[in-house]
């Protein structure tokens, strides 16, 4: 199994995802319809998107192992407050 854990790539992915989410939110706020009010999440949409995209770049075959071992343990300092695996996949 080939595993690539390039944290610079993770940072670039997160920046792109976060920029996309902010632009999308700005675009949707300019529309005539109102968005429902949501409660504050533990993780931002950009963080969740970057985790999924980085998984596809990692070369791993098991998302559960990737999330529990890499995201929740090895790269824990990159996330404010990551969800537990069960909450992330719901």
C-alpha positions, 0 to 999 in steps of 0.5 A: 500500500502506498501512503502519501501524507504530504501535509503541505498538500493537505494545507493547499487542499484546505485553502482551496476548499475554504475559499470555495465554501466562502465564495459559495456562501457569498454567492448564495447570500446574494440570491433572493431566497433565505438560507435556513439558520444552522447551529454552529458545527464542530468542523467547517465545511471546508475542513470536512471537504479537505479530509475527503479530498486528502483521503483520495490523495493518500492512496489508502483503501479504507476510509475508517482506518484513514480517519481514525488513525491519520486524521484523528491521531496523526494529524489531530493538530490540523483540526479545531475539533474533529468529529468522531468517525461515526459522526463524520460519516453520518 
